[in-house]
């Protein structure tokens, strides 16, 4: 299947502003309080929006995007590094996504397992992972990797929590939306990939000017998206 109608979800307003500068916008509409912009980039139709924070916002945003007949979804933003080998500014491309705050272990389920559901770790599309990895290698050689993206409606800021996410769930990074996007995509059989820039170590040890880093991360995210779409 060719990717001709691509959905893009940005977590930061700065990402949307960069898309505005490069996409020839033909229309926009508001659904459930979310503005969706449709236009063309490198000859491809793109529909893009800002999701809002948290899994509920991300899920609603993704379903409404899929309802607009996109054939793939690219989701970008920042995350906290869980793998100790990662540094601030590194890029993670999802292989799978899992909800770390889905915890029914007292009932005999594995952590992250959605009760009475066959699948709870959602696999990104191999073609999109390949495109994202190639773009990251071209733009940020040596500063990217693939791995499991963990999501939860929690801001992780302790070394103990980070160690647990790394050792028990084999996470690479943690954020608040990716697994919700992944689950909705899986339910609709829509290919997806999550791309995250590391803003911190997720354990409170790194001190960065987040406002300044957001601008850098938005530029990095747009660069990868732009390169991916040019190769689709």
N, CA and C of each residue as an Amber inpcrd file, in Angstrom:
protein
   696
   0.8310000  -1.1970000   0.0000000   0.0000000   0.0000000   0.0000000
   0.8700000   1.2530000   0.0000000   0.5620000   2.1700000  -0.8950000
   1.2820000   3.4380000  -0.9420000   0.7030000   4.3920000   0.0930000
   1.5630000   5.2030000   0.6940000   1.1050000   6.2150000   1.6410000
   0.8400000   7.5030000   0.8710000  -0.4180000   7.8240000   0.6700000
  -0.7870000   9.0000000  -0.1080000  -1.5360000  10.0460000   0.7090000
  -2.0660000   9.6370000   1.8400000  -2.8640000  10.5430000   2.6830000
  -2.4090000  10.3280000   4.1240000  -1.5270000  11.1930000   4.5940000
  -0.7500000  10.9490000   5.8090000  -1.2450000  11.8300000   6.9420000
  -1.5250000  11.2150000   8.0770000  -1.9010000  11.9530000   9.2760000
  -0.6730000  12.2440000  10.1250000  -0.5690000  13.4670000  10.6130000
   0.5610000  13.8730000  11.4560000   0.0030000  14.4710000  12.7420000
   0.4260000  13.9250000  13.8680000   0.0270000  14.4630000  15.1650000
   1.2640000  15.0200000  15.8510000   1.2170000  16.2880000  16.1940000
   2.3040000  16.9180000  16.9310000   1.8800000  17.1640000  18.3620000
   2.7900000  16.9960000  19.2900000   2.4830000  17.2360000  20.6940000
   2.7380000  18.6900000  21.0870000   3.4670000  19.4380000  20.2360000
   3.8670000  20.8030000  20.5780000   3.3530000  21.7860000  19.5450000
   2.9450000  22.9570000  20.0100000   2.4650000  23.9890000  19.0880000
   3.5730000  24.4100000  18.1330000   4.8370000  24.3250000  18.5970000
   5.9610000  24.7080000  17.7330000   6.0600000  23.8140000  16.5020000
   5.6970000  22.5300000  16.6630000   5.7030000  21.6150000  15.5190000
   4.6470000  22.0220000  14.4950000   3.4740000  22.3950000  14.9890000
   2.3920000  22.8050000  14.1020000   2.7810000  24.0700000  13.3360000
   3.4490000  24.9980000  14.0170000   3.8890000  26.2250000  13.3530000
   4.8670000  25.9180000  12.2220000   5.7670000  24.9690000  12.4430000
   6.7110000  24.5900000  11.3890000   5.9880000  23.9580000  10.2060000
   4.9840000  23.1380000  10.4730000   4.2020000  22.5390000   9.4010000
   3.4550000  23.6180000   8.6180000   2.9240000  24.6210000   9.3270000
   2.2440000  25.7260000   8.6550000   3.1540000  26.3900000   7.6180000
   4.4360000  26.4870000   7.9580000   5.3790000  27.1850000   7.0750000
   5.7020000  26.3990000   5.8060000   5.5270000  25.0840000   5.8680000
   5.9690000  24.2380000   4.7510000   4.8450000  23.5360000   4.0030000
   3.7020000  23.4190000   4.6350000   2.5650000  22.7470000   4.0030000
   1.6850000  23.7860000   3.3110000   1.2830000  23.4890000   2.0880000
   0.3190000  24.3310000   1.3860000  -1.0760000  23.9400000   1.8920000
  -1.5480000  24.6880000   2.8950000  -2.8180000  24.3530000   3.5420000
  -3.9870000  24.7270000   2.6320000  -4.8750000  23.7560000   2.4220000
  -6.0380000  23.9710000   1.5560000  -7.3320000  24.1010000   2.3430000
  -7.3850000  23.5120000   3.5440000  -8.5990000  23.6150000   4.3540000
  -8.2720000  23.3400000   5.8040000  -9.1650000  23.7520000   6.6810000
  -9.0480000  23.4170000   8.0970000 -10.4350000  23.2550000   8.6850000
 -10.5260000  22.4060000   9.6960000 -11.7970000  22.1950000  10.3680000
 -11.5390000  21.8580000  11.8230000 -12.5220000  22.1620000  12.6640000
 -12.4120000  21.8930000  14.0920000 -13.3700000  20.7670000  14.4490000
 -12.8240000  19.7270000  15.0760000 -13.6260000  18.6110000  15.5620000
 -13.2350000  18.3200000  16.9970000 -14.2320000  18.2670000  17.8860000
 -13.9840000  18.0120000  19.3210000 -12.9430000  18.9670000  19.8890000
 -12.9520000  20.2000000  19.4000000 -12.0380000  21.2090000  19.8950000
 -10.6310000  21.1330000  19.3310000 -10.3900000  20.2050000  18.4070000
  -9.0650000  20.0260000  17.7970000  -9.1150000  20.5470000  16.3630000
  -8.1550000  21.3820000  15.9860000  -8.1030000  21.9100000  14.6280000
  -7.2570000  21.0010000  13.7440000  -7.8430000  20.5610000  12.6430000
  -7.1700000  19.7110000  11.6660000  -6.9150000  20.5190000  10.3960000
  -5.6430000  20.5210000   9.9550000  -5.2610000  21.2480000   8.7560000
  -4.9450000  20.2460000   7.6490000  -5.4840000  20.4660000   6.4630000
  -5.2150000  19.5760000   5.3290000  -4.5180000  20.3580000   4.2250000
  -3.4650000  19.7440000   3.6690000  -2.7260000  20.3810000   2.6000000
  -1.7950000  19.3960000   1.9310000  -0.7650000  19.9010000   1.2760000
   0.1790000  19.0360000   0.5740000   1.6140000  19.3330000   1.0060000
   2.4090000  18.2800000   1.0640000   3.8330000  18.3570000   1.3790000
   4.5380000  17.3100000   0.5400000   5.4800000  17.7410000  -0.2700000
   6.1910000  16.8410000  -1.1900000   5.2130000  16.0390000  -2.0640000
   4.1290000  16.6820000  -2.4500000   3.1670000  16.0440000  -3.3330000
   2.2190000  15.0830000  -2.6530000   2.3610000  14.9130000  -1.3330000
   1.4830000  14.0240000  -0.5780000   0.4350000  14.8560000   0.1590000
  -0.7650000  14.2900000   0.3000000  -1.7830000  14.9290000   1.1240000
  -1.4780000  14.6540000   2.5860000  -1.4310000  15.7040000   3.3980000
  -1.1970000  15.5490000   4.8260000  -2.3270000  16.2380000   5.5910000
  -2.7220000  15.6240000   6.6840000  -3.6690000  16.2370000   7.6180000
  -2.9700000  16.2440000   8.9680000  -2.8180000  17.4200000   9.5600000
  -2.0450000  17.4920000  10.7920000  -2.7750000  18.2800000  11.8670000
  -2.3930000  18.0020000  13.1310000  -3.0700000  18.6100000  14.2680000
  -2.1880000  18.5030000  15.4980000  -2.5830000  19.2160000  16.5440000
  -1.9390000  19.1240000  17.8580000  -2.8620000  18.3240000  18.7640000
  -2.3220000  17.3170000  19.4230000  -3.1580000  16.3520000  20.1390000
  -3.6860000  16.8420000  21.4740000  -2.8920000  17.6080000  22.2060000
  -3.1920000  17.8460000  23.6130000  -2.5160000  16.7760000  24.4610000
  -2.4350000  17.0150000  25.7590000  -1.6690000  16.1540000  26.6600000
  -2.5340000  15.0090000  27.1820000  -1.9490000  13.8230000  27.2510000
  -2.6020000  12.6870000  27.8850000  -3.2380000  11.7270000  26.9130000
  -3.5320000  10.5270000  27.4240000  -3.9980000   9.4420000  26.5690000
  -5.3970000   9.6670000  26.0120000  -6.2740000  10.2890000  26.7850000
  -7.6330000  10.5230000  26.2780000  -7.6040000  11.4980000  25.1160000
  -6.9060000  12.6280000  25.2840000  -6.7810000  13.5790000  24.1830000
  -6.1850000  12.9150000  22.9510000  -5.1500000  12.1200000  23.1570000
  -4.4700000  11.4690000  22.0370000  -5.3870000  10.4860000  21.3250000
  -6.1710000   9.7270000  22.0910000  -7.0720000   8.7400000  21.4920000
  -8.1640000   9.4060000  20.6630000  -8.7820000  10.4430000  21.2300000
  -9.8320000  11.1680000  20.4960000  -9.2600000  11.7670000  19.2180000
  -8.1170000  12.4230000  19.3490000  -7.4530000  13.0460000  18.2070000
  -7.1680000  12.0270000  17.1120000  -6.6520000  10.8640000  17.4930000
  -6.2840000   9.8360000  16.5160000  -7.5070000   9.2870000  15.7920000
  -8.5670000   8.9960000  16.5380000  -9.7630000   8.4550000  15.8920000
 -10.3710000   9.4530000  14.9100000 -10.4200000  10.7120000  15.2820000
 -10.9580000  11.7200000  14.3770000 -10.0880000  11.8800000  13.1350000
  -8.7830000  11.6980000  13.3130000  -7.8730000  11.7600000  12.1680000
  -8.1040000  10.5650000  11.2380000  -8.2470000   9.3890000  11.8030000
  -8.5210000   8.1910000  11.0010000  -9.8590000   8.3210000  10.2790000
 -10.8470000   8.9380000  10.9200000 -12.1500000   9.1360000  10.2950000
 -12.0600000  10.0260000   9.0450000 -10.9470000  10.7530000   8.9280000
 -10.7320000  11.6000000   7.7490000  -9.9570000  10.8510000   6.6550000
  -9.9320000   9.5150000   6.7870000  -9.4350000   8.6120000   5.7490000
  -7.9320000   8.7200000   5.5040000  -7.1440000   8.9690000   6.5700000
  -5.6910000   8.9070000   6.3980000  -5.2730000   7.4450000   6.2960000
  -4.1540000   7.1820000   5.6190000  -3.6870000   5.8040000   5.4670000
  -2.4900000   5.4850000   6.3480000  -2.0450000   6.4510000   7.1360000
  -0.9460000   6.2270000   8.0840000  -0.9160000   7.3970000   9.0500000
  -0.3060000   7.1790000  10.2220000  -0.1990000   8.2440000  11.2170000
   1.2230000   8.3090000  11.7640000   1.7720000   9.5200000  11.7720000
   3.0820000   9.8040000  12.3390000   2.8600000  10.6890000  13.5580000
   3.4000000  10.2810000  14.7040000   3.1970000  11.0380000  15.9350000
   4.5400000  11.4580000  16.5060000   4.7040000  12.7460000  16.7850000
   5.9930000  13.2480000  17.2520000   5.8430000  14.0630000  18.5290000
   6.9610000  14.2390000  19.2270000   6.9790000  15.0400000  20.4460000
   8.2210000  14.7400000  21.2640000   8.1570000  15.0830000  22.5480000
   9.2950000  14.8450000  23.4450000   8.9650000  13.7080000  24.4070000
   9.9970000  13.1890000  25.0570000   9.8210000  12.0940000  26.0170000
  10.9710000  12.1180000  27.0080000  10.7890000  11.3770000  28.0910000
  11.8630000  11.1770000  29.0500000  12.5780000   9.8730000  28.7610000
  13.9030000   9.9140000  28.7770000  14.6870000   8.7140000  28.5010000
  14.5610000   7.7240000  29.6500000  14.3120000   6.4640000  29.3290000
  14.2860000   5.3800000  30.3050000  15.5470000   4.5300000  30.1830000
  15.9330000   4.2380000  28.9660000  17.1930000   3.5230000  28.7210000
  18.3520000   4.4390000  29.1170000  19.2070000   4.0160000  30.0560000
  20.3030000   4.8850000  30.5210000  21.3160000   5.2280000  29.4450000
  21.2960000   4.5110000  28.3300000  22.2330000   4.8140000  27.2440000
  21.8180000   6.0450000  26.4540000  20.5900000   6.4930000  26.6290000
  20.1000000   7.6480000  25.8830000  20.5310000   8.9540000  26.5380000
  20.7570000   9.9630000  25.7040000  21.1000000  11.2990000  26.1760000
  20.0600000  12.3100000  25.7100000  20.0470000  13.4640000  26.3580000
  19.1280000  14.5210000  25.9620000  19.3720000  14.8870000  24.5020000
  18.2900000  14.9780000  23.7440000  18.3880000  15.2920000  22.3250000
  18.3570000  14.0830000  21.4240000  18.6070000  12.8920000  21.9760000
  18.5540000  11.6770000  21.1560000  17.1200000  11.4170000  20.6880000
  17.0080000  10.6960000  19.5840000  15.7190000  10.3760000  18.9760000
  15.3980000   8.9040000  19.1940000  14.1440000   8.6250000  19.5770000
  13.6580000   7.2490000  19.6770000  12.5270000   7.0570000  18.6740000
  12.6440000   6.0120000  17.8590000  11.6020000   5.6020000  16.9240000
  10.9560000   4.3480000  17.4930000   9.6480000   4.3470000  17.6200000
   8.9610000   3.2260000  18.2740000   9.0270000   1.9480000  17.4520000
   9.2950000   0.8440000  18.1250000   9.0270000  -0.4740000  17.5420000
   7.6810000  -0.9630000  18.0600000   7.4480000  -0.7490000  19.3760000
   6.1600000  -1.0650000  19.9880000   5.8000000   0.0310000  20.9860000
   4.5240000   0.0300000  21.4100000   4.0520000   0.9720000  22.4260000
   3.2360000   0.2110000  23.4610000   3.3820000   0.6140000  24.7270000
   2.7210000  -0.0650000  25.8320000   2.3030000   0.9700000  26.8760000
   1.1330000   0.7680000  27.5010000   0.6890000   1.6370000  28.5850000
   1.2730000   1.1520000  29.9120000   2.2280000   1.8830000  30.4530000
   2.8510000   1.4320000  31.7080000   1.9260000   1.6220000  32.9030000
   0.9160000   2.5080000  32.7880000   0.0160000   2.7240000  33.9210000
  -1.2340000   1.8420000  33.8680000  -1.3010000   0.9500000  32.8770000
  -2.3570000  -0.0710000  32.8800000  -1.8760000  -1.1880000  33.7940000
  -2.4170000  -1.2470000  35.0090000  -1.8710000  -2.1610000  36.0200000
  -2.9990000  -2.8980000  36.7420000  -3.2800000  -4.1040000  36.2720000
  -4.2690000  -4.9800000  36.9100000  -3.5900000  -6.2200000  37.4640000
  -2.3470000  -6.0300000  37.9200000  -1.5900000  -7.1670000  38.4410000
  -2.2590000  -7.8450000  39.6340000  -3.0300000  -7.1240000  40.5010000
  -3.7060000  -7.8400000  41.5980000  -4.7340000  -8.8580000  41.1070000
  -5.1730000  -8.6960000  39.8590000  -6.1420000  -9.6270000  39.2800000
  -5.4730000 -10.7370000  38.4790000  -4.1460000 -10.7550000  38.4760000
  -3.4210000 -11.8140000  37.7910000  -2.9740000 -11.4760000  36.3800000
  -3.1460000 -10.2240000  35.9680000  -2.6960000  -9.8020000  34.6470000
  -1.2880000  -9.2340000  34.7310000  -0.5720000  -9.2760000  33.6080000
   0.7530000  -8.6730000  33.5560000   0.6230000  -7.1570000  33.5590000
   1.6370000  -6.4730000  34.0640000   1.6080000  -5.0150000  34.0110000
   1.6260000  -4.5700000  32.5510000   0.7630000  -3.6520000  32.2380000
   0.6300000  -3.1870000  30.8620000  -0.4290000  -3.9350000  30.0850000
  -0.8300000  -5.1050000  30.5840000  -1.8330000  -5.9080000  29.8870000
  -3.2200000  -5.3000000  30.0620000  -3.9380000  -5.1620000  28.9630000
  -5.3210000  -4.6880000  29.0070000  -6.1980000  -5.9110000  29.2270000
  -6.9110000  -5.9850000  30.3580000  -7.6820000  -7.1950000  30.6620000
  -8.6560000  -7.5930000  29.5570000  -8.6920000  -8.8890000  29.3050000
  -9.6280000  -9.4940000  28.3520000  -9.4240000  -8.9980000  26.9170000
  -8.2120000  -8.5720000  26.6130000  -7.8760000  -8.1490000  25.2580000
  -6.6530000  -8.9240000  24.7990000  -6.6730000  -9.3870000  23.5700000
  -5.6010000 -10.2520000  23.0820000  -4.2830000  -9.5060000  22.9200000
  -4.3270000  -8.2540000  22.5190000  -3.1180000  -7.4820000  22.2480000
  -3.0930000  -6.2570000  23.1410000  -1.9390000  -5.9910000  23.7690000
  -1.7940000  -4.7830000  24.5830000  -0.4480000  -4.1020000  24.3400000
   0.4320000  -4.7570000  23.5970000   1.6650000  -4.1030000  23.1410000
   1.5320000  -3.9530000  21.6360000   1.5100000  -2.7130000  21.1820000
   1.1170000  -2.4180000  19.8070000   2.3420000  -2.1260000  18.9460000
   2.4450000  -2.8620000  17.8330000   3.6180000  -2.7940000  16.9730000
   3.4840000  -1.7040000  15.9170000   4.5040000  -0.8760000  15.8210000
   4.5490000   0.1400000  14.7750000   4.7590000  -0.5260000  13.4140000
   4.3340000   0.1590000  12.3660000   4.4760000  -0.3560000  11.0110000
   5.9540000  -0.4150000  10.6170000   6.4020000  -1.5580000  10.1310000
   7.8260000  -1.7380000   9.8180000   8.3130000  -0.7710000   8.7490000
   7.4670000  -0.4720000   7.7810000   7.8790000   0.4660000   6.7220000
   8.0860000   1.8610000   7.3000000   7.1760000   2.2860000   8.1620000
   7.2940000   3.6150000   8.7550000   8.4750000   3.6830000   9.7190000
   8.7150000   2.6010000  10.4610000   9.8880000   2.5530000  11.3360000
  11.1640000   2.6900000  10.5060000  11.2010000   1.9980000   9.3720000
  12.3650000   2.0830000   8.4910000  12.5730000   3.4810000   7.9400000
  11.4880000   4.1190000   7.5010000  11.5860000   5.4830000   6.9710000
  12.0410000   6.4570000   8.0530000  11.4720000   6.3170000   9.2540000
  11.8410000   7.2110000  10.3520000  13.2940000   7.0020000  10.7670000
  13.7190000   5.7530000  10.8250000  15.1040000   5.4540000  11.2020000
  16.0910000   5.9770000  10.1660000  15.7460000   5.8300000   8.8960000
  16.6200000   6.3390000   7.8270000  16.7170000   7.8630000   7.8870000
  15.5730000   8.5200000   8.1400000  15.5770000   9.9750000   8.2530000
  16.4030000  10.4250000   9.4520000  16.2540000   9.7260000  10.5800000
  17.0080000  10.0770000  11.7820000  18.5030000   9.8550000  11.5700000
  18.8610000   8.7800000  10.8640000  20.2770000   8.5240000  10.5860000
  20.8630000   9.6150000   9.6990000  20.0960000  10.0520000   8.7320000
  20.5690000  11.1040000   7.8290000  20.7630000  12.4250000   8.5630000
  19.8420000  12.7460000   9.4670000  19.8610000  14.0470000  10.1350000
  20.6070000  14.0420000  11.4640000  20.5990000  12.9010000  12.1630000
  21.1720000  12.8380000  13.5120000  21.9690000  11.5530000  13.6900000
  22.8950000  11.3260000  12.8090000  23.6570000  10.0830000  12.8050000
  24.2870000   9.8050000  14.1760000  24.0430000   8.6010000  14.6740000
  24.6080000   8.1960000  15.9560000  23.8150000   8.6500000  17.1640000
  22.7250000   9.3640000  16.9330000  21.9410000   9.8830000  18.0610000
  20.4760000   9.4740000  17.9520000  20.2500000   8.2610000  17.5010000
  18.8850000   7.7540000  17.4140000  18.9000000   6.2510000  17.6270000
  17.7570000   5.7110000  18.0030000  17.6240000   4.2650000  18.1410000
  16.1410000   3.9140000  18.0960000  15.8590000   2.6390000  17.8980000
  14.4880000   2.1560000  17.9610000  14.2580000   1.4960000  19.3170000
  12.9850000   1.4060000  19.7230000  12.6970000   0.7540000  20.9920000
  11.2510000   0.8840000  21.3980000  10.9480000   0.3570000  22.5850000
   9.5850000   0.3660000  23.1110000   9.2860000   1.7090000  23.7780000
   8.2070000   2.3330000  23.3440000   7.7480000   3.5870000  23.9320000
   6.6800000   3.2700000  24.9750000   6.9000000   3.7310000  26.1970000
   5.9380000   3.5310000  27.2820000   5.1300000   4.8060000  27.4820000
   3.8250000   4.6340000  27.7350000   2.9480000   5.7890000  27.9170000
   2.1220000   5.6400000  29.1810000   1.8500000   6.7700000  29.8320000
   0.9840000   6.7770000  30.9950000   0.6130000   8.1960000  31.3660000
  -0.5160000   8.3560000  32.0180000  -0.9470000   9.6800000  32.4500000
  -0.2550000  10.0490000  33.7620000   1.0660000  10.0230000  33.6960000
   1.9020000  10.3410000  34.8620000   3.1780000  11.0100000  34.3530000
   3.6790000  11.9830000  35.1100000   4.9950000  12.5450000  34.8150000
   6.0100000  11.7960000  35.6670000   6.8940000  11.0550000  35.0330000
   7.8680000  10.2180000  35.7360000   9.0980000  11.0540000  36.0910000
   9.4130000  11.1170000  37.3780000  10.5310000  11.9650000  37.7930000
  11.3330000  11.3640000  38.9380000  11.3480000  10.0320000  39.0720000
  12.1630000   9.4030000  40.1140000  13.0360000   8.3170000  39.5160000
  14.2240000   8.1780000  40.0540000  15.1590000   7.1630000  39.5610000
  14.5860000   5.7620000  39.7210000  13.8790000   5.5400000  40.8290000
  13.3230000   4.2170000  41.0830000  12.2730000   3.8480000  40.0390000
  11.4210000   4.8020000  39.7040000  10.3850000   4.5390000  38.6980000
  11.0080000   4.2820000  37.3310000  12.0230000   5.0570000  36.9910000
  12.7010000   4.8800000  35.7010000  13.3660000   3.5100000  35.6320000
  14.0440000   3.1250000  36.6960000  14.7070000   1.8200000  36.7260000
  13.6950000   0.6920000  36.5520000  12.5280000   0.8340000  37.1810000
  11.4830000  -0.1840000  37.0680000  10.9510000  -0.2710000  35.6330000
  10.7310000   0.8770000  35.0000000  10.2360000   0.8790000  33.6210000
  11.2480000   0.2570000  32.6700000  12.5200000   0.4580000  32.9600000
  13.5690000  -0.0990000  32.1070000  13.7470000  -1.5920000  32.3480000
  13.8050000  -1.9960000  33.6060000  14.1220000  -3.3870000  33.9290000
  12.9150000  -4.3210000  33.8100000  11.7410000  -3.8520000  34.2100000
  10.5690000  -4.7300000  34.2120000   9.7550000  -4.6680000  32.9280000
   9.7490000  -3.5020000  32.2700000   8.9480000  -3.3600000  31.0550000
   9.7990000  -3.1740000  29.7980000  11.1230000  -3.1620000  29.9600000
  12.0460000  -3.0360000  28.8200000  11.7680000  -1.7920000  28.0010000
  11.3940000  -0.7040000  28.6970000  11.0990000   0.5430000  28.0110000
  12.3510000   1.2570000  27.5380000  12.1820000   2.0470000  26.4930000
  13.2610000   2.8980000  25.9850000  13.0560000   4.3390000  26.4260000
  11.7990000   4.7940000  26.3500000  11.4670000   6.1380000  26.8070000
  10.0260000   6.1470000  27.3080000   9.6500000   7.2330000  27.9970000
   8.3000000   7.3260000  28.5440000   7.7000000   8.6920000  28.2600000
   6.4140000   8.7020000  27.9440000   5.6740000   9.9220000  27.6630000
   4.2140000   9.6890000  27.9860000   3.2880000  10.5170000  27.4450000
   1.9070000  10.4750000  27.9110000   0.8630000  10.1710000  26.8300000
   1.2910000   9.8780000  25.6100000   0.2920000   9.7300000  24.5500000
   0.5030000   8.5770000  23.5800000   1.7220000   8.1840000  23.3200000
   2.0310000   7.2940000  22.2010000   1.2620000   5.9890000  22.1770000
   1.1070000   5.3340000  23.3260000   0.4280000   4.0450000  23.3430000
  -1.0640000   4.1870000  23.0580000  -1.6440000   5.3390000  23.4060000
  -3.0510000   5.5810000  23.0790000  -3.2200000   5.7350000  21.5740000
  -2.3130000   6.4840000  20.9520000  -2.3140000   6.6010000  19.4900000
  -2.1670000   5.2190000  18.8650000  -1.2340000   4.4400000  19.3970000
  -0.9620000   3.1050000  18.8630000  -2.1650000   2.1890000  18.9760000
  -2.8470000   2.2240000  20.1190000  -3.9970000   1.3470000  20.3130000
  -5.1270000   1.6910000  19.3510000  -5.4200000   2.9770000  19.1990000
  -6.4780000   3.3820000  18.2770000  -6.1100000   3.0120000  16.8480000
  -4.8540000   3.1940000  16.4820000  -4.4100000   2.7960000  15.1490000
  -4.5680000   1.2910000  14.9470000  -4.2020000   0.5160000  15.9590000
  -4.3300000  -0.9430000  15.8620000  -5.7930000  -1.3560000  15.7060000
  -6.6760000  -0.7160000  16.4390000  -8.0950000  -1.0400000  16.3580000
  -8.6680000  -0.7420000  14.9680000  -8.0600000   0.2440000  14.2860000
  -8.5270000   0.6300000  12.9580000  -7.6670000   0.0640000  11.8230000
  -6.6480000  -0.7450000  12.2050000  -5.7120000  -1.3130000  11.2280000
  -5.0420000  -0.2210000  10.3930000  -4.6340000   0.8360000  11.0820000
  -3.9550000   1.9630000  10.4460000  -2.4810000   1.9450000  10.8190000
  -1.5720000   1.9360000   9.8610000  -0.1380000   1.9460000  10.1670000
   0.2650000   3.2130000  10.9340000   1.2040000   3.0670000  11.8860000
   1.6430000   4.2210000  12.6740000   3.1010000   4.0660000  13.0500000
   3.6830000   5.1880000  13.4610000   4.9800000   5.1770000  14.1300000
   5.0280000   6.3800000  15.0570000   5.6910000   6.2180000  16.2100000
   5.8840000   7.2860000  17.1820000   7.3530000   7.6820000  17.1670000
   7.6050000   8.9780000  17.1080000   8.9780000   9.5010000  17.0510000
   9.1310000  10.5060000  18.1900000  10.0930000  10.2750000  19.0740000
  10.2430000  11.1270000  20.2520000  11.6740000  11.6520000  20.4040000
  11.7880000  12.9310000  20.7840000  13.0720000  13.5260000  21.1450000
  13.2090000  13.5000000  22.6610000  14.3680000  13.1000000  23.1580000
  14.5660000  12.9940000  24.5990000  14.8110000  14.3810000  25.1990000
  13.8850000  14.7990000  26.0880000  14.0020000  16.1090000  26.7210000
  14.6940000  16.0370000  28.0780000  14.7200000  14.8440000  28.6660000
  15.3100000  14.6850000  29.9930000  15.5510000  13.2040000  30.2510000
  16.1060000  12.9140000  31.3990000  16.4140000  11.5420000  31.7810000
  15.2590000  10.8620000  32.5220000  14.1330000  11.6020000  32.6850000
  12.9270000  11.0820000  33.3330000  13.1300000  10.7220000  34.8000000
  14.2410000  11.1560000  35.3800000  14.4900000  10.8320000  36.7870000
  14.8330000  12.0710000  37.6160000  14.6660000  13.2420000  37.0050000
  14.9530000  14.4740000  37.7170000  16.4120000  14.8520000  37.7680000
  17.2770000  14.0770000  37.1210000  18.7180000  14.3260000  37.2280000
  19.2170000  15.3640000  36.2410000  18.4930000  15.5690000  35.1430000
  18.9590000  16.4860000  34.1070000  18.2040000  17.8050000  34.2100000
  18.9240000  18.8920000  34.1010000  18.3150000  20.2100000  34.1760000
  18.5180000  20.9180000  32.8360000  17.4130000  21.1530000  32.1440000
  17.4920000  21.8380000  30.8540000  16.4650000  22.9580000  30.8560000
  16.6910000  23.9550000  29.9990000  15.7070000  24.9930000  29.7670000
  14.6680000  24.4120000  28.8230000  13.5320000  23.9660000  29.3800000
  12.5670000  23.2160000  28.5850000  11.9960000  24.0630000  27.4560000
  11.7900000  25.3620000  27.6970000  11.2540000  26.2290000  26.6490000
  12.1980000  26.2700000  25.4510000  13.5010000  26.3630000  25.7390000
  14.4800000  26.3840000  24.6560000  14.5670000  25.0120000  23.9850000
  14.5240000  23.9560000  24.7920000  14.6310000  22.6160000  24.2170000
  13.4350000  22.3000000  23.3380000  12.2520000  22.7960000  23.7020000
  11.0500000  22.5370000  22.9110000  11.2220000  23.0130000  21.4790000
  11.8730000  24.1630000  21.3170000  12.1110000  24.6860000  19.9720000
  13.0490000  23.7600000  19.2070000  14.1040000  23.2960000  19.8710000
  15.0430000  22.3650000  19.2350000  14.3340000  21.0650000  18.8700000
  13.5480000  20.5280000  19.8060000  12.8460000  19.2660000  19.5760000
  11.8520000  19.3960000  18.4370000  11.1430000  20.5150000  18.3750000
  10.1770000  20.7290000  17.2940000  10.8760000  20.7590000  15.9450000
  12.0210000  21.4220000  15.8770000  12.7910000  21.4460000  14.6280000
  13.2640000  20.0500000  14.2510000  13.7220000  19.2790000  15.2480000
  14.1730000  17.9080000  14.9780000  13.0150000  17.0510000  14.4700000
  11.8600000  17.1680000  15.1320000  10.6930000  16.3830000  14.7330000
  10.2580000  16.7280000  13.3230000  10.1830000  18.0220000  13.0330000
   9.7780000  18.4190000  11.6920000  10.7710000  17.9180000  10.6530000
  12.0640000  17.9850000  10.9740000  13.0750000  17.5140000  10.0280000
  12.8730000  16.0560000   9.6650000  12.5860000  15.2220000  10.6590000
  12.3680000  13.7980000  10.4090000  11.0910000  13.5780000   9.6000000
   9.9970000  14.2450000   9.9890000   8.7320000  14.1150000   9.2610000
   8.8960000  14.5550000   7.8110000   9.5470000  15.6810000   7.6170000
   9.7530000  16.2240000   6.2630000  10.5530000  15.2490000   5.4080000
  11.6140000  14.6880000   5.9820000  12.4390000  13.7350000   5.2390000
  11.6680000  12.4630000   4.9430000  10.9010000  11.9760000   5.9160000
  10.1010000  10.7640000   5.7000000   9.1260000  10.9440000   4.5450000
   8.3850000  12.0380000   4.5660000   7.3600000  12.2430000   3.5460000
   7.9960000  12.4320000   2.1730000   9.1750000  13.0420000   2.1360000
   9.8500000  13.1940000   0.8430000  10.2510000  11.8480000   0.2490000
  10.3880000  10.8240000   1.1050000  10.7870000   9.4920000   0.6510000
   9.6220000   8.5190000   0.4980000   8.4290000   8.9480000   0.8650000
   7.2660000   8.0410000   0.7970000   6.7920000   7.8460000  -0.6460000
